[in-house]
Amino acid sequence: MPTKKSAKRAAPAGPKRRPASKKAQSSAVKTKPTAASVDAFIEKVANPVRRNDARKALALFRKVTGEEPKMWGPSIIGFGEYHYKYESGREGDMCMTGFSPRSTATVFYVMGGVPATDDLFKRLGKFTSGKSCVYVKNLADIDLGVMEKIIAKSVAYMKKTYKAE
């Protein structure tokens, strides 16, 4: 009686192609600046709390960075730009800082501070974090003055580290 393994059909003859490696598949930079309207994007945010928080975050980032916002990919509102290059040879451009009003939280993209050790984060309020992301369910849950300092610190770090203008 044939087993499932032995009952498999042989692949049709033809040239053998190796699938692209995962490294090759993921090496293309997916998040790029677009010409999409930041205001139109914010107006389409379904959750009214997140939409209002996005308007407040937009004003805060403009104030701190002195930059005009740009859409990066379909959902990141970015400020400034820097060029990175890894030892692997992968390189690209990304916004220096920014935010995204996601369905469950507003995500702030900040670098240069470590939430576990940076005193500013201890005073921020209610948030969760990732490597360079701060997730806030409602801006009312955080101290916006502290967030302003975190963004300013992040921008200074990025300019120093990447010689961004």
N, C-alpha and C positions, 0 to 999 in steps of 0.2 A: 504494500500500500504506500503510495507516494506521500511524503510529508509536504508541508507547505513550502519548505525551502526548495525541495527538488521539483515541485510542480510549477515553479516560476518559469515564465517564458524567457528565452534568451533575448537580449537586446538586439535590434536589427543591426546588421553589419554596416559599417560606414566609418568615416573618420572619427577618431576619438578626440573629444574636446574636454579639456580640463576645466572644471568650473572656476570662475574667478575666485581668488582667495578672499577670505573675509576682510583681510587688510586692504586689498585692492578695492573691494566693494565699499568700504567705509572711508576711503581716503578722500573722496570728493567732498569739498566743503558744501554743506547743505544750507547753512544760514548766511544769506547774503543780503546786502541792502536792496530795497525795492523802491519803486516810485509810488507805492500805495500811500494813501492818505492816513496819517496818524489819527486825525479827528474822526474820519469815517470809520476807522477800525474801532475806536473807543465807543462810538455811537452804536455799533453793532454788538457790543458786549451785552449778553442777555440778562445777566444778574444785575439789578439796579444798584446794589451795594458795591459790587465790583466795578461797575461803570463809574460811579461817583468817586470811588477810591482811585480809579485810573486817572480821572481828571485832576485830583489832588496830587497824585504822584507825578503827573506830567508837569505841573507847575513847580513842584519841588525839584525835580531833576533839571528843569530849565534854569531855575534860580542857582542851583549849586554848580552846574557845569558851564553855564553861559552858552550852551550849544542848542541848536534847533534839533528836534527829534527826527528820526528816520525809522521807518519800518525795516526790521531785519527779519527776513523770512516772513511767514504769515502771521506771527503773533508776538514778536519782541519789539518793543519800542526802545530804540537805542540812541545813545548820545555819545558823540565823539567816535573815534576809530583808532585801531592800532593794528600793527602787523606782527604776527607771531611766526616763529619757525622752531620746530622741535628737532631734537637730535636725529630722529628718524628720517628727517628731510621733509616731513609734512609741514606745510605753511599755509597761511591764509590771513584774511582780515576779519576783524570782528569789532562790534561796538565796544567802547571802553567801559561803559556801564549802561544800565537800563532796567526795564521792568516788563513784566507781562501779566495782564489781568487774566489769569486762568480760571477755570470753573470753580475750583475749590479754594484758591488763595491767589493773592497778588504776589508774584515772585520778583524780588529785587536781585539783580545781578551785581554783586559787589565783590571786590578782591582786596587782598592785603590785610584783612583782619580775620582773626580766628575766633568764632563765637565762644569757644570754651575758655579762652584766655584774655580776650580783649574786654576791658572794662566797659566800653561803650555798649556792647551787647548785653551786659549784665543790667544795664539801665534802660534798655530798649522797650521792654514790655513783653507781651505774649507773641511768640513766633517760634518757628522751627527752622532748621537750617540744613543745608547740604554743604558741599565743598566751597562753593562761591555763591550760593543762593540763600536768600532769606525769604521764608514763606510766611505771609501775614494774611490771616483770614479776614480781618477788618482793620483798616488803618486806625480806627478809634481805639484799638487794643494796644497801640504803640505810641511812644513819645516821638512825634515828628521832628522835634528839635534834635533828638539823638540820632534819628535816621538821617537827618541832614548832615550831621557830623560823620556818620559812617560812609555816606556817599562821597563826601569831600575827601575823606581819608582814602577811599578806594580810588578816586580819580588821581589823587597825588601819587599813590603807589603805582598806578598804571603808567602815568606820565614818566615817572622816574625809571621804572623797570623796562618799559618799551620805547622810551624816548618819543612818546606820542605828543603831538601838538594839539 
